[in-house]
Amino acid sequence: MTTKTAKPRSRSSKKTTAAAAKRPAVVSTTAAQTNAALLARRQAAVPRGVASAAPVFASHAENAELWDVEGNRYIDFAGGIAVLNTGHRHPGVIAAAKAQEDRYTHTSFQVVPYEPYVALAEKLNALAPGDFAKKTLLVTTGAEAVENAVKIARAYTKRPGVIAFTAGYHGRTLLTLGMTGKVNPYKKDVGPFPSDIFRAPFPDARAGITVEDSIRALETLFLTDAQPDRVAAIILEPVLGEGGYHPVPTEMWQALRAICDKHGILLISDEIQAGFARTGAWFAIQHSGVVPDLITCAKSMAGGYPIAGVIGRADVMDALDPGGLGGTYGGNPVACAAALAAIDAIETEGLLARSTALGESMRARFADMGARVAPYRMWDIRGLGAMLAVEFVTDFDSATPDGALTKSVIAHALKRGLILLSCGMHGNAVRIMVPLTASDAIIEEGLAIFEAALSDAIAAELRHAAE
């Protein structure tokens, strides 16, 4: 069972904020404030298509810890699906948002503009790779950013086509679903999808697909279906998110850059999950040294506040006439203030280096526990920086993806007080998205729970087999 605690731990900086000190540690439980009661209300009021990984309801959170409405404490290795690289309620982010709320919360940038939007655009332009002039569009969600990136690419090139890759994830809107390379649960029963979207195979060593195979297939696509001078953009996540946390090999990025340059195609790096220090760099494509034409970003950019963006070459970003880009809530001033503070925290707290160090230590720890606790079941530990996945199989000989064991590990971890999420085409990998601000003690506690949950899952499997 999860444990109850007297008060939240401090952040990795060892400083306890006044807000955290005043926060009640355990919220009193009433008949209306139990996980079961809230789950019943949720099921009656919210469509079942909106899934929740954990059947518990949040009461409050601090850095890498979360408490439910019954007072149970959890260590958060999911980070709101990679939104909380700077942790729950980062003091700087909260202070900036509150200060902005005291001035104004909304005007719509397209009606009365404001400085935080401009300041954030300037900051993102400076952070993004490339020694050319850049401009940034701010929107609200990751899918909105991807849609606008495609729209901008089409307007600039005067071409309709878009090429994406198998196992890629780009959103749940109809256009982004057309680019997303996974049917269940995202694309199931909601087609048809927009035309002029093509798909090439992602290089996957396990499936026997090399970078050369992927590029050869892309060249074949140009001959059979996607006329290259009618392709506006090629889009790819530098580390597949829902697809299993597979990093794009550097030689793949280099080949795509050359192909795009040859045919006048724009290269889009979808950094929505991988950006803002998750991989040890501001943007994951920076590990390759390749510079894209457009970058989409969201998630951890604002430390929990909803904002997203498209960063790109200034000439490309200016392709549409005034009024062709925007959205009522795009670049909300409170979210802009939060984003500037989150970026400042990443810089001042050294979270790029922290991500790299965490990735190295967690890789070693997972390898050790896999060898000791689950021999021949932990097939792979992969990723960049602290964007890691641990993949499970039934055995090393067949290497059959084991989604059941993965699901069991996650369930046992939740019982012990650790929040985890899966990923991958077969749902057989656990992805790690712990806040980079988490203390070493919290990280170690979470890894110890992971090991115990893995042991629980293996034991349960053996008991079931013996029955």
QUIFENCOR-V838609 format. One record per helix or strand of 3 or more residues. SS is the DSSP state (H for helix, E for strand). FROM is the first residue (numbers start at 1). LEN is the number of residues. Records with the same first field share a line. If there is no record, write none. Layout:
BEGIN
SS->FROM-LEN ; FROM-LEN
END
This chain:
BEGIN
H->18-5 ; 35-11 ; 79-4 ; 91-11 ; 115-13 ; 142-16 ; 174-6 ; 183-5 ; 211-14 ; 228-3 ; 250-14 ; 284-4 ; 299-4 ; 314-4 ; 333-16 ; 351-23 ; 403-14 ; 440-27
E->58-6 ; 65-4 ; 72-5 ; 134-6 ; 161-5 ; 197-4 ; 231-6 ; 266-5 ; 294-4 ; 308-6 ; 378-7 ; 387-7 ; 421-3 ; 429-4
END
